[in-house]
Amino acid sequence: MTFFEHLDKEFLHSKQAFLFALGKLPKAKTIVINIGVNSLVHDTGLLNIRSFKNFIKDVAELINSRPDRHVVIVVSDYIEKSLPKYLHDMPSKSSALYSAFVALVHNDLANLFSDGFAEFSFWAIGVSAVGSDNSRELNKILKNLESIAFSQTKSAEVKVDAIKNLLNNRKVGTGVSSDIKKTTETLRGLLRHFPRTIPIVMEDVAHENEHGDEEFAAKIAVAMNADALIAISKKGMLFTVDPNKQVSRAVPFYCYDTGRNAPFAESRMAKLAKKLNAAAYLGEHSKPIPMLLAANDRPFAITNMFSEDIIDGICGGGNLPNFTIFANSKNAALPIDVRYISGKIVIDSNAVKALVDEKRSLLLAGVVEIDGDFEAKSVVLIADGAGKEIGKGVVNSSSEEIRAAKKESAKDSEIISREKMRIHV
């Protein structure tokens, strides 16, 4: 199967929207990458050195391939993955010990990325998305925590007791929901003054269940007015069923239109809810932001998503991508020519002349037939009495409202404004 065959089968009326979104990727200047700790560690919770180095090299090459490109990395996932390196038992999320544990993991991750990107002359800076007061308090005790956690002479049990004693009577909260606006201001300032900076935004994992990994990254992407969001996971692209449980039935989905009804079963939709919610949020933005879902399992997998040669092979040659792209074909900010076609309006010969020769708007009097049900501001085809398509446009009213107006003979009402119309003949 080619990419075009996949589009024709699953997303015939969204085809142009996906090709449009893909075609803009090589020119993307601001890219947000969401990667979970889960994708960078072994099942033991310890760092997967090969995966980490591949990721570092990939991001560095992605930036170097376009001088004016900036990347923001959002690190999220269950903090429990990092537990074996620091503590013997997981403390309660409502405890001061847990807050200190989060701060310690964030600090360690920032140092890890900083050392990795330094090899390629980049400056990685950790930005912890937690409450400012909480951060100040945690920073005061960070050095003491580090000296305990990395002690070579203390057992895990002794470390836990020592940290508990250190935090005794300290009022360290679990943090507050991330202030996206303040975080974004920090990111913009860093990128503006230090072009070779890669901000590492670390989610307040104590609130992971409130918004989900991709949803938090999506908020950062929208606030940054990014050109794309990449979500990296071990499973990689989207599949019709869970590939870990039903390998033989797992069919890859290369595209997903958030503006249409989902093609998956309800049980599958529930498991994909966080990703789909994030993609839908991005797709409704005033500037549609595509979300790309991929795995960090091959060299330069991320860079290749933005390569002109790779994208040309997909959009021009029908090559299948190694990722899933999410887009909203109904977003009003998209060009009319690439938006989803929600229905059709058949017009009479006088209306054809008015539109084609006189370049006027379509009035209700010229409407002969309405095909399909659609909402106001949807894109519809415009056809003559013989069924020949003459163009498309954005309707001012819903199909129900137009049908009702026809019955009332309100002949002067405007159905499609001239400036929101594309005539092909």
N, C-alpha and C positions, 0 to 999 in steps of 0.2 A: 504493500500500500504506500502511495506517495502522500505527501503533506496535503496536496490539493484534493486527493480522494478522501482523506480524513475530513477535511473541511466540508466537502460536498455532502458527505454522509451525515455528519453531526451538526454542522453549523453553516448550512448553505447560505442563509440570509445574513450571517454575520461575517462571512468570508472576507469582505473588504476591510472590515474593522480590524481584524486580526493582522492582515497584511499591512495595514497602515501602522499599527502599533509596532510590529516587527521592524518595519522599514525605518522607524525613528530611533531604534536602539543604538546603531553605530554613532549617532550624534549626541547621545546622552551625556550630560555634563555632571549632573549630581545624582549619585546612585547610593541608595541605602541597602546594606546587606544585613540580613537577620540570620545569625547562626547561633544555634544552641550549644551549650556546653556538651550536650549529648553527642554532637557531631565531631567533637574534638577529643573525646576520651574513649578509652577502652571500656568494656563492661565492668572492669574493676574500679572505674572511677579515675584512673590515672591517665595522664596525657598520652594520646596517640601521636607520637612524634611525627610519623609520616604524614598523617592527615593535617596536622597543624602546619608543617612546613609547606605542604602543597597549597594550603589556603593562603599563607603569607605570600608565597611567590605569585600566586594567581592574582591577588588583589594588587600587589605592586606592579605587575605587568598590565593590569587593567588601567591603572592610573597613568603609567608611562606611555601607554598607547595613544593617549590624547592629553596634551599638555594642560588644557584647561579643565580637566576632569577632577572631581572631588568624590571621595567615598567616605561614607559614615557607616561604621560597623556597630550593629546593635547585638549585644550578647545576652541571651536569655536561656532559660530552661530550668529544670528542677535543680535546686541547689544541692539536693542530696547526692548528685553525681560526684560532687567534690568532697563529700564527707570523709572517705578513708584517708585523705591526705592530712586532715586537720584534727578530727575528733573521733572518739570511740563510739559515741552514741549521738543521735540527732536530738538536739534540744527542742523544746516547744517553741513554735513560731511566735508565741506571745512573750517569750522571755528575753531578757537583756543579752543572754548568752547567744541566742540566735542572731540578734542584730549585730553583735560583734563578729560572729561567724560570717555573716553576709559581707561585712566590711572587709574582713580578712581575705575572703575569696575574691572580692572585687579588686582589692589592691594587688593580689597575686596575679590575677588575669591581666591587669593593666601593665604590670612589669613584664609579663610573659610576651604580650603583644609588642611592647616597646623594644624589647631585646630582638624579637623576630624581625620587625620592620626596619630596625636600625641597620641591618645588613644591606638594605637597599636604599639607604639614605632617606628614610622616612621617619617622621617623629610621631609616634603613637601616644596619645594622651587619653587616659581614662576619665570618663565623665559618669559619675554614679548618680543615677536618677532616683535619689531618695530625698527626704526632707532636709533642708539646709541645717536646721538646728540639730537634727539627729546626726548629720554628717560631721559637724564640728565636734560634737561630743565623742563620736567614734574615733575621729582622727587623733584626739588627745591620748587615747589609750592604745592606739594602733601599734606603736613601737613595742610596748610591753607585751601585747598579744603576740606579736611576731616572735619575740625572744622566747616566749613560752612554747608556741606552736612548733617552732623549728629546733627546739632543744634536742640534742642527741642523747642526753642522759636521762630524760624523763620518759616514763611510760605513758601510754595514752590515758590511763586512768588518772595519773598524777597531773597531766596537762589539763584535763577537764576540771579537776578540783582547783588547780591554780588559777584558771580563767574565771571560775565561779567566785573565788575569793577576790580576784581583781575587780570584778564587776559588782561585788556586794554593795548594796545601798546606792548604787548609781542608777539614776533614772534615765535609762536609755530605751527609747520606744522602739517599736518595730518599723518606724519610718512611715511616711505618708505617701499617697499616690503621687506618682511623678508629675511634676509641673512641666508639661510639654513646652509651654511658651518659654520658660526660663532656660530649659535645656537647649532649645533651638537657638536662642540668642547666644548662648555659650558656643554652640557649634558654628554658627555663622561667623562669630568673632574670630574663632580659631582659624577657620578656613580662609577668612579674608586677610588676616595678618600673617599667617604662616601657611602658604600654599602646599608645602610638603608635609602637612599634618594629616594624620588619620585619627579622627576622634573615635574612641571606643566607648559607646554608651552601654552601661551595664544596668539592666532592668532591676527594679526593686523586687527581687524574687519572692519576698514575703507576700506580695500581692499578685502573684502569678495567676491564680485562678480567677481573678477579677476581670482580666482583659485578654489573657492568652498571649503567647509569644508573638505571633504574626500581627495581632491587633495592636500591640504596643509599638512595634516597628512601623506599622502602617500610619500611626499617628505622627511619628517622627517624620516619616516620608512626606506626609501632607504638609506638616508645619515647615519643612525644609523646601517645599515646592519641588520635590525631587522629580527626576525623569523616569525612574524605575525603582522598584523594590525587588530584591532577590531574597527568597526564603530558602535557606540551605537546610536540608535534613538528610538523615541516613537513608530514608526510603526514596528520596529523590522526587521525580515527577509524579503527577497524579495518575492513579490507577482506578479502574472501575470497581475493583474489590481490593481488600487488603492483601498486598503481595506476600506478606509474611505468613498468611493463613491459607490463601487459596491461589497458589502459584499458577496453576493451569488456567484459571479463569481471569487472571489479572491482565487486563488489556490497558495499555497506556493511553492516556488522554492528553493530547498535545495542546489542546486549547480548551478554555472554559469561559463561557459568556455569562457574566454575573447579571446581565440585564434580561436574561431569559429563565424559563423554568428549568430546574436542575434535571439532568438526565439520569441521575443515580437513584438507587433505592433509599428509602427513608433511613434505614439503619446505617448505611454508608454515609449519608448526608450528616447524620448526627456526629459521626467520628471526624468528619471534615469541617465541622462547624466553625472552628476558630480560623482556619485558613480561608474558608469561603466568606466569612464575615469581614476579614481583613481585606480580601480582594474586592468585595462589594463596596466597602468604605472608600477604597482608592478609586474605584470606578465611578463613584458619584461625585468625586472632587471636581471643582470648576476646571481644572486641568487634569484630564484623565491620566492616572498613573498606572501603567501595567505592572502586574506582579508576576515574577518568574519563579517557578518552583523547580529546584534541581538538587542534585547530590554533589558532594565534594569528593567524588570517587575517581576522578581522572585529572591528569595535568591540565591546567588552564581551562577548566570547565566554565568558569565564570567569564574569563576574558573572551572566550569564543562566542558567548552569547551576544557580545557587542562588536564582533568582528564583521566588517563589511563583506568579506568573502563568504563567511558562514551564513550570514543573513541573506545574501544574494542567492546562495545555494538553496535556501529554504523557500524564499519568496519567488525566485525565478526558476529554479530547477525542481522544486517539489521535494527536496531532501527532508527527511524527518528530523526534527530537532531533538536534542538530548534533555529537553526541559519542557515544562508546561507553562504556557502564557495565559494569564487571566486578563480579560478586558471586558468593558461594558459597551456593547454595540449601540445602546440606546442613549448614551450620554450626549446631551445637547451641545456640548463643546466640540464634538467631533465634526469634521466636514460633512455636509449633507450627503456627498457621494459615497461615504463609507459607513453611514449609519444603518442600523437594522431597518428593514422595510416592514412596516406593521400592517399595511393594507393597500388598497387601490381605489382610486377615484376615476370614474369614466366621465368624460366631458363631451359636450356637443360640438358641432363644427364651428359655431360662432366663438365658443370659448377657445378652441384650438387656434383660430385666427388671432384672437386677442393675446394669447400667450406667446405664440411663435412669431407672428409678424409685428404685432403692436407692443410686445414686451410689457404686457400689463399683468395685474394680479388676477387670480382666479376668484370669481364671485359665485355665490350660491346658485344664481340663475343658470350658469353653464354646467352645473353638475347633473348628470343623468343617472348615475348609479354609484353606490358605495359598496365596496367589497371588503368584508372583514370588520372586526371590531378593534378600535384603537383609541388611545387617549389623546388629549390635546397635546401639541408639541411633538407628536410622533412624525416620523417620515413615512410618506406614502408614495406609491407610483401614480403617475398621471397618464391616462391612456385615452385614445380617441374611441369613437363608436365601433371601429373595426377591431379594437383590442390592441392596436399598435401603441407601444410605449413612446411617449414624447418627452418625458422627464420625470422628476420627482420633487417633492417639496415638503416643508414642515407645516402641518395643519394648525390652524388657530383654535379649532374646536374638536371635540371628540366625535367619533362616528355616530354616537347616540344623539348628540346635540345637532349634528348636521342633518340627520334624518328627521328629527323633530322640526327643525327650521324649514325643511323642504315642505313638510305638511302644512306649515303656517304660511308658506309662500313669501318668506322674507328674502326676496331676490337680491337685495343690495348688500347683504352681509359678505364680508371678505373671508374666504376659506383658506387661501394660501397667499401670503404677501409676496410680491415680486422679488424682494431681496432675500427671501427664504425659499427660492425655487431654482432648480437647475433644469434647463430645457436642452434636450439632446439633438433636436432637428432644426 
